[in-house]
Amino acid sequence: MKFLLRPMLPFMDRMVAIRLSMGQYAEAEVLLNKIREISPRRARLHLNLGLAALAQNNYETAERELLLEAEYHGERYPSLKSLADLYYDWGKREKARSYYEKALEGCNYPADRRLIERRLERAESDETFAVALQSRDAVKKGRRLASERDYDGAYRAFEKAVELDPYNLQALNNLGTIALRVCKEPQAAVDYLSRAAELTRVPAIHSNLAAAKRELGSRMK
């Protein structure tokens, strides 16, 4: 019966992309596991499972899925960078550095290159990496406070993260988002989101930046 569901796979792929872009990681996992039942080695299946797990701090699951993606489809740039991001967030400095070096060789995206180069600098030594991990922990604190609707506390935590690591992509994006949607300060939002957009191709961040610029423009009329 599974072959009868194969025509649905492109639609399911699109739904997964939407869920991931909206931060609905658990919902994305449900869809991805349905795809796994139909096509266990589908391209990007294990990559997306790994990214969804990483976003939820499920490091062991993320590692397993991302390594499967590399095993089934080769050590291509997306899986190499995702593994590097995993090990960086997990606190495994040497593995993060190794995978970032591999990813950089095949990286054709200026924004990605900037982020990878900054993270390689942070992963240069135990001392610099320890500061990066403090920044990571500040982001986790900020996310927890934001989930509790303590946006003032979350904002301060994200500011601390950026103070520790000016290239902390997640902190910059979260500061920009709170500035735009909660504080109603589009200029601050543009400042933070512009810095974030220089480090990533993630559509959601560029969309947030465009929204902040529109809001700022409307206030200047």
For each residue, the residues with C-beta under 8 A, 3 or more apart:
1: 4 5
2: 5 6 37 38
3: 6
4: 1 7
5: 1 2 8 9 38
6: 2 3 9 38 39
7: 4 10
8: 5 11 12 38
9: 5 6 12 13 35 38 39 42
10: 7 13 14
11: 8 14 15
12: 8 9 15 16 31 34 35
13: 9 10 16 17 35 44
14: 10 11 17 18
15: 11 12 18 19 31
16: 12 13 19 20 28 31 32 35 48
17: 13 14 20 21
18: 14 15 21 22
19: 15 16 22 24 25 27 28 31
20: 16 17 23 24 25 28 48 51 52
21: 17 18 203 204
22: 18 19 204
23: 20 55 204
24: 19 20 27 28
25: 19 20 28 29 52 53 55 56
26: 29 30 52 56
27: 19 24 30 31
28: 16 19 20 24 25 31 32 48 52
29: 25 26 32 33 49 52 53
30: 26 27 33 34
31: 12 15 16 19 27 28 34 35
32: 16 28 29 35 36 45 48 49 52
33: 29 30 36 37 49
34: 12 30 31 37 38
35: 9 12 13 16 31 32 38 39 42 45
36: 32 33 39 40 42 45 49
37: 2 33 34 40
38: 2 5 6 8 9 34 35 42
39: 6 9 35 36 42 45
40: 36 37 45
41: 45 72
42: 9 35 36 38 39 45
43: 73
44: 13 47 48 69 78
45: 32 35 36 39 40 41 42 48 49 69
46: 49 50 65 66 68 69 72
47: 44 50 51 65 66 69 78 79 82
48: 16 20 28 32 44 45 51 52
49: 29 32 33 36 45 46 52 53 61 65
50: 46 47 53 54 61 62 63 64 65 66 69 82 86
51: 20 47 48 54 55 62 82
52: 20 25 26 28 29 32 48 49 55 56
53: 25 29 49 50 56 58 59 61 62 65
54: 50 51 57 58 59 62 82 85 86 89
55: 23 25 51 52
56: 25 26 52 53
57: 54 89 140
58: 53 54 61 62
59: 53 54 62 63 86 89 90
60: 63 64
61: 49 50 53 58 64 65
62: 50 51 53 54 58 59 65 66 86
63: 50 59 60 66 67 83 86 90
64: 50 60 61 67 68
65: 46 47 49 50 53 61 62 68 69
66: 46 47 50 62 63 69 70 79 82 83 86
67: 63 64 70 71 83
68: 46 64 65 71 72
69: 44 45 46 47 50 65 66 72 73 78 79 82
70: 66 67 73 74 75 76 79 80 83
71: 67 68
72: 41 46 68 69
73: 43 69 70 76 79
74: 70
75: 70 79 80 102
76: 70 73 79 80 106
77: 80 81 103 106 107 108
78: 44 47 69 81 82
79: 47 66 69 70 73 75 76 82 83
80: 70 75 76 77 83 84 99 102 103 106
81: 77 78 84 85 99 100 103 107 112 116
82: 47 50 51 54 66 69 78 79 85 86
83: 63 66 67 70 79 80 86 87 95 99
84: 80 81 87 88 96 98 99 100 102 103 116 119
85: 54 81 82 88 89
86: 50 54 59 62 63 66 82 83 89 90
87: 83 84 90 92 93 95 96 99
88: 84 85 92 96 100 119 123 132
89: 54 57 59 85 86 136
90: 59 63 86 87 96
91: 129 133 136
92: 87 88 95 96
93: 87 96 97 123 126 129
94: 97 98
95: 83 87 92 98 99
96: 84 87 88 90 92 93 99 100 119 123
97: 93 94 100 101 120 123 124
98: 84 94 95 101 102
99: 80 81 83 84 87 95 96 102 103
100: 81 84 88 96 97 103 104 116 119 120 123
101: 97 98 104 105 120
102: 75 80 84 98 99 105 106
103: 77 80 81 84 99 100 106 107 116
104: 100 101 107 113 116 117 120
105: 101 102
106: 76 77 80 102 103
107: 77 81 103 104 112 113 116
108: 77
109: 112 113 201
110: 113 114
111: 114 115 197 198 199 200 201
112: 81 107 109 115 116 200 201
113: 104 107 109 110 116 117
114: 110 111 117 118 198 199
115: 111 112 118 119 167 169 199 200
116: 81 84 100 103 104 107 112 113 119 120
117: 104 113 114 120 121
118: 114 115 121 122 167 199
119: 84 88 96 100 115 116 122 123 132 167
120: 97 100 101 104 116 117 123 124
121: 117 118 124 128
122: 118 119 128 129 131 132 165 167
123: 88 93 96 97 100 119 120 128 129 132
124: 97 120 121 128 129
125: 128 129
126: 93 129 130
127: 130 131
128: 121 122 123 124 125 131 132
129: 91 93 122 123 124 125 126 132 133
130: 126 127 133 134
131: 122 127 128 134 135 164 165
132: 88 119 122 123 128 129 135 136 164 165
133: 91 129 130 136 137
134: 130 131 137 138 164
135: 131 132 138 139 160 161 162 164 165 168 171
136: 89 91 132 133 139 140 161 168
137: 133 134 140 141
138: 134 135 141 142 157 158 160 161 164 171
139: 135 136 142 143 157 158 161 168 170 171 174
140: 57 136 137 143 144
141: 137 138 144 145 157
142: 138 139 145 146 153 154 155 157 158 161 171 174
143: 139 140 146 147 154 174
144: 140 141 147 148
145: 141 142 148 150 151 153 154 157
146: 142 143 149 150 151 154 174 178
147: 143 144
148: 144 145
149: 146
150: 145 146 153 154
151: 145 146 154 155 178 182 183
152: 155 156
153: 142 145 150 156 157
154: 142 143 145 146 150 151 157 158 174 178
155: 142 151 152 158 159 175 178 179 183
156: 152 153 159 160
157: 138 139 141 142 145 153 154 160 161
158: 138 139 142 154 155 161 162 171 174 175 178
159: 155 156 162 163 171 175
160: 135 138 156 157 163 164
161: 135 136 138 139 142 157 158 164 165 168 170 171
162: 135 158 159 165 166 168 171 172 175
163: 159 160 166
164: 131 132 134 135 138 160 161 168
165: 122 131 132 135 161 162 168 171
166: 162 163 195
167: 115 118 119 122 199
168: 135 136 139 161 162 164 165 171 172
169: 115 172 173 196 199 200
170: 139 161 173 174
171: 135 138 139 142 158 159 161 162 165 168 174 175
172: 162 168 169 175 176 192 193 195 196 199
173: 169 170 176 177 192 193 196 205 208
174: 139 142 143 146 154 158 170 171 177 178
175: 155 158 159 162 171 172 178 179 188 192
176: 172 173 179 180 188 189 190 191 192 193 196 208 209 212
177: 173 174 180 181 189 193 208
178: 146 151 154 155 158 174 175 181 182 183
179: 155 175 176 182 183 185 186 188 189 192 212
180: 176 177 183 184 185 186 189 193 208 211 212 215
181: 177 178 184
182: 151 178 179
183: 151 155 178 179 180 188
184: 180 181
185: 179 180 188 189
186: 179 180 189 190 212 213 215 216 219
187: 190 191 216
188: 175 176 179 183 185 191 192
189: 176 177 179 180 185 186 192 193 208 212 215 216
190: 176 186 187 193 194 209 212 213 216
191: 176 187 188 194 195
192: 172 173 175 176 179 188 189 195 196
193: 172 173 176 177 180 189 190 196 197 205 208 209 212
194: 190 191 197 198 209
195: 166 172 191 192 198 199
196: 169 172 173 176 192 193 199 200 205 209
197: 111 193 194 200 205 206 209
198: 111 114 194 195
199: 111 114 115 118 167 169 172 195 196
200: 111 112 115 169 196 197 205
201: 109 111 112 206
202: 205 206
203: 21 206 207
204: 21 22 23 207 208
205: 173 193 196 197 200 202 208 209
206: 197 201 202 203 209 210
207: 203 204 210 211
208: 173 176 177 180 189 193 204 205 211 212
209: 176 190 193 194 196 197 205 206 212 213
210: 206 207 213 214
211: 180 207 208 214 215
212: 176 179 180 186 189 190 193 208 209 215 216
213: 186 190 209 210 216 217
214: 210 211 217 218
215: 180 186 189 211 212 218 219
216: 186 187 189 190 212 213 219 220
217: 213 214 220 221
218: 214 215 221
219: 186 215 216
220: 216 217
221: 217 218
